[in-house]
């Protein structure tokens, strides 16, 4: 499968079968994040892998809405950046998450990006703080988001090249 096909097929999957993702498959997805480019090659990204169902349920409530699928996923990867190491941690973590999303699609694993940075839970508490407390993430590590992963229980229609909105290109 070529990169263009992977990009066209990749969709945000929010429903999972509950089937466990094999450790080797998860490692290949994480490897893609570790190999992602970073500004000045500072590599500020770190990944917190969660497989515990109780912690996944708590992560599903880390923000007001848009994280419920974490309660039913096989694994979640919190993508964090060392803010002391690089001022480009948001960008670097975003690239790493994108690489992992594309690799997940290649591996047949469904995924969904859940934004935590600049989000809050129902009580107004910072979503990053919620994740930090739950997983004992150090203060210098900032969380861009969480990638939920699981075997897809839904099949969404792939995009086509015709879905590209060329009016957004200015020459």
Residue pairs with C-beta under 8 A, 6 or more apart in sequence:
1 106
3 102
6 102
6 105
6 106
7 102
7 159
8 158
8 159
8 160
8 161
9 105
9 158
9 159
10 101
10 102
10 104
10 105
11 156
11 157
11 158
11 159
12 111
12 112
12 113
13 110
13 111
13 112
13 150
13 152
13 153
13 154
13 156
14 68
14 69
14 112
14 148
14 154
15 69
15 72
15 110
15 152
15 153
15 154
16 69
16 72
16 73
16 74
16 110
16 148
16 150
16 151
16 152
16 153
17 150
17 151
17 152
17 153
18 72
18 74
18 150
18 151
19 74
19 150
19 151
20 74
21 74
21 75
21 109
21 149
21 150
21 151
25 107
25 109
26 49
26 75
26 149
28 103
28 107
29 77
29 100
29 103
29 104
29 107
29 109
29 149
30 47
30 49
30 77
30 100
31 103
32 99
32 100
32 102
32 103
33 45
33 47
33 77
33 79
33 96
33 97
33 99
33 100
34 45
34 47
34 96
35 99
36 45
36 92
36 95
36 96
36 98
36 99
37 95
38 44
38 45
38 86
38 88
38 92
38 95
38 96
39 86
39 88
39 91
39 92
40 86
40 88
42 85
42 86
42 88
42 92
43 92
44 81
44 82
44 83
44 85
44 86
44 88
44 89
44 92
44 93
45 79
45 80
45 81
45 82
45 89
45 92
45 93
45 96
46 80
46 81
46 82
46 141
47 77
47 78
47 79
47 80
47 96
48 77
48 78
48 80
48 135
48 137
49 75
49 76
49 77
50 56
50 59
50 75
50 76
50 77
50 78
50 135
51 74
51 75
55 134
55 135
56 70
56 71
56 72
56 73
56 76
57 70
57 71
58 130
58 134
59 67
59 70
59 76
59 78
59 131
59 134
59 146
60 67
60 68
60 69
60 70
60 71
61 67
61 121
61 122
61 130
62 70
62 116
62 121
62 127
62 130
62 131
62 134
62 146
63 114
63 115
63 116
63 119
63 120
63 121
63 127
63 130
64 119
64 120
64 121
64 122
66 114
66 115
66 119
67 114
67 146
69 112
69 114
69 148
70 76
70 114
70 146
70 148
72 150
73 148
73 149
73 150
74 149
74 150
74 151
75 148
75 149
75 150
76 114
76 146
76 147
76 148
76 149
77 100
77 146
77 147
77 149
78 116
78 131
78 135
78 137
78 143
78 145
78 146
79 93
79 96
79 97
79 100
79 143
79 144
79 145
79 146
79 147
80 93
80 137
80 141
80 142
80 143
80 144
81 89
81 90
81 92
81 93
81 141
81 142
81 144
82 89
82 140
82 141
82 142
83 89
83 140
83 141
83 142
84 140
86 92
89 142
89 144
90 117
90 142
90 144
93 144
93 145
94 144
97 113
97 144
97 145
97 147
100 111
100 147
101 111
101 113
101 147
104 110
104 111
104 147
104 149
105 111
108 151
108 152
109 149
109 150
109 151
109 152
110 149
110 150
110 151
110 152
110 153
110 154
111 147
111 148
111 149
111 150
112 147
112 148
113 145
113 146
113 147
114 145
114 146
114 147
114 148
115 144
115 145
116 127
116 128
116 131
116 143
116 144
116 145
116 146
117 127
117 128
117 142
117 143
117 144
117 145
119 126
119 127
119 128
120 126
120 127
121 127
121 130
127 143
128 142
128 143
131 137
131 143
131 146
132 139
132 141
132 143
137 143
